[in-house]
Amino acid sequence: MLLLVFLLLMSRCRPCEYQTISTLSLLDSLRIGNSIYRGLMHFCCLDLAEEWENHTVKEIYLAKNYGLILYKLQNALVYSRD
């Protein structure tokens, strides 16, 4: 799923017009509310920020055995599983 999101974001881009600065991190654990999730991938989209709108997703957290557990929008709203 994360790869699909990344490919969709990159499909909006024209090659060689900017430097990619988005990141993908592997995290051991993350606490959300009363739950601790282990084995996470954190994708932080930093590319094309000048084209973002308020509802643009800029961070995604995926947990092993759970899938999407948290995402953050440009307008500072955060949606999580708990």
MARSE-127711 format. One record per residue: residue in one letter; x, y, z of N, C-alpha, C in turn. Coordinates in nm, 2 decimals, padded with zeros to 4 digits. Example, Ala and Ser with C-alpha at 12.3 -4.5 7.8 and 13.67 -1.06 7.14 Angstrom:
BEGIN
+------+--------+---------+--------+---------+----------+--------+--------+---------+--------+
| resn | n_east | n_north |   n_up | ca_east | ca_north |  ca_up | c_east | c_north |   c_up |
+------+--------+---------+--------+---------+----------+--------+--------+---------+--------+
|    a |  01.32 |  -00.57 |  00.78 |   01.23 |   -00.45 |  00.78 |  01.32 |  -00.33 |  00.78 |
|    s |  01.28 |  -00.22 |  00.71 |   01.37 |   -00.11 |  00.71 |  01.29 |   00.00 |  00.79 |
+------+--------+---------+--------+---------+----------+--------+--------+---------+--------+
end
This chain:
BEGIN
+------+--------+---------+--------+---------+----------+--------+--------+---------+--------+
| resn | n_east | n_north |   n_up | ca_east | ca_north |  ca_up | c_east | c_north |   c_up |
+------+--------+---------+--------+---------+----------+--------+--------+---------+--------+
|    m |  00.08 |  -00.12 |  00.00 |   00.00 |    00.00 |  00.00 |  00.09 |   00.13 |  00.00 |
|    l |  00.19 |   00.12 |  00.08 |   00.28 |    00.24 |  00.09 |  00.34 |   00.27 | -00.05 |
|    l |  00.38 |   00.16 | -00.12 |   00.44 |    00.18 | -00.25 |  00.34 |   00.24 | -00.34 |
|    l |  00.21 |   00.20 | -00.33 |   00.11 |    00.25 | -00.42 |  00.09 |   00.40 | -00.39 |
|    v |  00.09 |   00.44 | -00.27 |   00.08 |    00.59 | -00.23 |  00.20 |   00.66 | -00.29 |
|    f |  00.32 |   00.61 | -00.27 |   00.44 |    00.68 | -00.32 |  00.43 |   00.69 | -00.48 |
|    l |  00.39 |   00.59 | -00.54 |   00.38 |    00.59 | -00.69 |  00.27 |   00.69 | -00.74 |
|    l |  00.16 |   00.70 | -00.66 |   00.06 |    00.80 | -00.70 |  00.11 |   00.94 | -00.68 |
|    l |  00.19 |   00.96 | -00.57 |   00.24 |    01.10 | -00.55 |  00.34 |   01.13 | -00.66 |
|    m |  00.43 |   01.03 | -00.70 |   00.53 |    01.06 | -00.79 |  00.48 |   01.07 | -00.94 |
|    s |  00.36 |   01.01 | -00.96 |   00.30 |    01.02 | -01.10 |  00.26 |   01.17 | -01.13 |
|    r |  00.24 |   01.25 | -01.03 |   00.21 |    01.39 | -01.05 |  00.33 |   01.47 | -01.09 |
|    c |  00.45 |   01.42 | -01.08 |   00.57 |    01.49 | -01.10 |  00.63 |   01.47 | -01.24 |
|    r |  00.69 |   01.57 | -01.29 |   00.77 |    01.56 | -01.41 |  00.91 |   01.53 | -01.38 |
|    p |  00.97 |   01.44 | -01.45 |   01.11 |    01.40 | -01.42 |  01.21 |   01.51 | -01.43 |
|    c |  01.31 |   01.51 | -01.34 |   01.43 |    01.60 | -01.34 |  01.39 |   01.75 | -01.31 |
|    e |  01.28 |   01.78 | -01.26 |   01.24 |    01.91 | -01.23 |  01.26 |   01.95 | -01.08 |
|    y |  01.29 |   01.85 | -01.00 |   01.31 |    01.88 | -00.86 |  01.39 |   01.76 | -00.80 |
|    q |  01.43 |   01.78 | -00.68 |   01.51 |    01.68 | -00.60 |  01.41 |   01.61 | -00.51 |
|    t |  01.41 |   01.48 | -00.50 |   01.32 |    01.41 | -00.41 |  01.38 |   01.42 | -00.27 |
|    i |  01.29 |   01.47 | -00.18 |   01.33 |    01.48 | -00.04 |  01.24 |   01.41 |  00.06 |
|    s |  01.14 |   01.34 |  00.01 |   01.06 |    01.25 |  00.09 |  01.14 |   01.14 |  00.16 |
|    t |  01.09 |   01.10 |  00.27 |   01.16 |    00.99 |  00.35 |  01.07 |   00.87 |  00.38 |
|    l |  01.14 |   00.76 |  00.39 |   01.07 |    00.64 |  00.44 |  01.16 |   00.58 |  00.55 |
|    s |  01.10 |   00.57 |  00.67 |   01.17 |    00.52 |  00.79 |  01.11 |   00.40 |  00.84 |
|    l |  01.19 |   00.31 |  00.90 |   01.15 |    00.19 |  00.97 |  01.16 |   00.22 |  01.12 |
|    l |  01.05 |   00.20 |  01.19 |   01.05 |    00.23 |  01.33 |  01.02 |   00.10 |  01.41 |
|    d |  01.08 |   00.09 |  01.53 |   01.06 |   -00.03 |  01.61 |  00.92 |  -00.03 |  01.67 |
|    s |  00.87 |   00.09 |  01.72 |   00.74 |    00.09 |  01.79 |  00.69 |   00.24 |  01.79 |
|    l |  00.56 |   00.25 |  01.81 |   00.49 |    00.38 |  01.82 |  00.37 |   00.36 |  01.91 |
|    r |  00.36 |   00.45 |  02.01 |   00.24 |    00.45 |  02.10 |  00.14 |   00.54 |  02.04 |
|    i |  00.02 |   00.50 |  02.03 |  -00.10 |    00.58 |  01.99 | -00.21 |   00.55 |  02.09 |
|    g | -00.24 |   00.65 |  02.17 |  -00.34 |    00.63 |  02.27 | -00.29 |   00.52 |  02.37 |
|    n | -00.37 |   00.42 |  02.39 |  -00.33 |    00.31 |  02.49 | -00.27 |   00.19 |  02.42 |
|    s | -00.24 |   00.20 |  02.29 |  -00.18 |    00.09 |  02.21 | -00.04 |   00.12 |  02.17 |
|    i |  00.04 |   00.01 |  02.17 |   00.17 |    00.02 |  02.12 |  00.18 |  -00.07 |  01.99 |
|    y |  00.22 |  -00.01 |  01.88 |   00.23 |   -00.08 |  01.76 |  00.38 |  -00.11 |  01.73 |
|    r |  00.41 |  -00.22 |  01.68 |   00.55 |   -00.26 |  01.65 |  00.57 |  -00.29 |  01.51 |
|    g |  00.69 |  -00.27 |  01.46 |   00.73 |   -00.30 |  01.32 |  00.66 |  -00.20 |  01.23 |
|    l |  00.70 |  -00.07 |  01.23 |   00.63 |    00.03 |  01.15 |  00.71 |   00.08 |  01.04 |
|    m |  00.64 |   00.14 |  00.94 |   00.70 |    00.22 |  00.83 |  00.64 |   00.35 |  00.84 |
|    h |  00.72 |   00.46 |  00.84 |   00.68 |    00.60 |  00.84 |  00.72 |   00.66 |  00.71 |
|    f |  00.62 |   00.71 |  00.63 |   00.65 |    00.78 |  00.51 |  00.62 |   00.92 |  00.53 |
|    c |  00.71 |   01.01 |  00.51 |   00.70 |    01.15 |  00.52 |  00.72 |   01.22 |  00.38 |
|    c |  00.61 |   01.27 |  00.33 |   00.61 |    01.33 |  00.20 |  00.65 |   01.48 |  00.21 |
|    l |  00.76 |   01.52 |  00.15 |   00.81 |    01.65 |  00.16 |  00.82 |   01.72 |  00.02 |
|    d |  00.79 |   01.64 | -00.08 |   00.80 |    01.69 | -00.22 |  00.68 |   01.77 | -00.26 |
|    l |  00.70 |   01.86 | -00.35 |   00.59 |    01.94 | -00.40 |  00.50 |   02.01 | -00.30 |
|    a |  00.56 |   02.05 | -00.19 |   00.49 |    02.11 | -00.08 |  00.42 |   02.24 | -00.13 |
|    e |  00.47 |   02.31 | -00.22 |   00.41 |    02.43 | -00.27 |  00.28 |   02.41 | -00.34 |
|    e |  00.25 |   02.28 | -00.38 |   00.13 |    02.25 | -00.45 |  00.02 |   02.19 | -00.36 |
|    w |  00.06 |   02.17 | -00.23 |  -00.03 |    02.10 | -00.14 | -00.15 |   02.19 | -00.11 |
|    e | -00.26 |   02.12 | -00.08 |  -00.38 |    02.18 | -00.03 | -00.40 |   02.14 |  00.12 |
|    n | -00.50 |   02.19 |  00.18 |  -00.52 |    02.16 |  00.33 | -00.54 |   02.01 |  00.35 |
|    h | -00.61 |   01.94 |  00.26 |  -00.64 |    01.80 |  00.28 | -00.53 |   01.71 |  00.23 |
|    t | -00.42 |   01.76 |  00.19 |  -00.31 |    01.67 |  00.14 | -00.25 |   01.59 |  00.26 |
|    v | -00.23 |   01.46 |  00.23 |  -00.17 |    01.38 |  00.33 | -00.02 |   01.40 |  00.33 |
|    k |  00.04 |   01.43 |  00.44 |   00.19 |    01.45 |  00.44 |  00.27 |   01.35 |  00.51 |
|    e |  00.20 |   01.27 |  00.60 |   00.27 |    01.16 |  00.68 |  00.18 |   01.04 |  00.69 |
|    i |  00.24 |   00.92 |  00.68 |   00.16 |    00.80 |  00.69 |  00.24 |   00.70 |  00.77 |
|    y |  00.17 |   00.64 |  00.86 |   00.23 |    00.53 |  00.95 |  00.16 |   00.40 |  00.92 |
|    l |  00.24 |   00.30 |  00.88 |   00.18 |    00.16 |  00.86 |  00.25 |   00.07 |  00.96 |
|    a |  00.16 |  -00.02 |  01.02 |   00.21 |   -00.11 |  01.12 |  00.19 |  -00.25 |  01.07 |
|    k |  00.29 |  -00.33 |  01.10 |   00.29 |   -00.48 |  01.06 |  00.17 |  -00.54 |  01.13 |
|    n |  00.09 |  -00.62 |  01.06 |  -00.03 |   -00.69 |  01.11 | -00.15 |  -00.60 |  01.13 |
|    y | -00.14 |  -00.46 |  01.11 |  -00.25 |   -00.37 |  01.13 | -00.28 |  -00.29 |  01.00 |
|    g | -00.18 |  -00.26 |  00.93 |  -00.19 |   -00.17 |  00.81 | -00.18 |  -00.02 |  00.85 |
|    l | -00.26 |   00.06 |  00.79 |  -00.26 |    00.21 |  00.82 | -00.31 |   00.23 |  00.96 |
|    i | -00.23 |   00.30 |  01.04 |  -00.27 |    00.33 |  01.18 | -00.27 |   00.48 |  01.21 |
|    l | -00.21 |   00.56 |  01.13 |  -00.21 |    00.70 |  01.15 | -00.17 |   00.78 |  01.02 |
|    y | -00.24 |   00.89 |  01.00 |  -00.19 |    00.98 |  00.89 | -00.21 |   01.12 |  00.93 |
|    k | -00.13 |   01.21 |  00.88 |  -00.14 |    01.35 |  00.91 | -00.16 |   01.43 |  00.79 |
|    l | -00.25 |   01.53 |  00.80 |  -00.28 |    01.62 |  00.68 | -00.20 |   01.75 |  00.69 |
|    q | -00.19 |   01.82 |  00.58 |  -00.12 |    01.95 |  00.58 | -00.18 |   02.05 |  00.67 |
|    n | -00.31 |   02.04 |  00.69 |  -00.38 |    02.14 |  00.78 | -00.37 |   02.10 |  00.93 |
|    a | -00.28 |   02.01 |  00.96 |  -00.24 |    01.97 |  01.10 | -00.34 |   01.87 |  01.16 |
|    l | -00.45 |   01.83 |  01.09 |  -00.53 |    01.73 |  01.14 | -00.46 |   01.59 |  01.14 |
|    v | -00.49 |   01.51 |  01.25 |  -00.43 |    01.38 |  01.26 | -00.54 |   01.28 |  01.28 |
|    y | -00.53 |   01.17 |  01.20 |  -00.63 |    01.06 |  01.21 | -00.56 |   00.94 |  01.25 |
|    s | -00.61 |   00.87 |  01.35 |  -00.54 |    00.75 |  01.40 | -00.64 |   00.64 |  01.43 |
|    r | -00.59 |   00.52 |  01.44 |  -00.67 |    00.40 |  01.46 | -00.74 |   00.41 |  01.60 |
|    d | -00.67 |   00.46 |  01.70 |  -00.73 |    00.47 |  01.84 | -00.79 |   00.60 |  01.86 |
+------+--------+---------+--------+---------+----------+--------+--------+---------+--------+
end
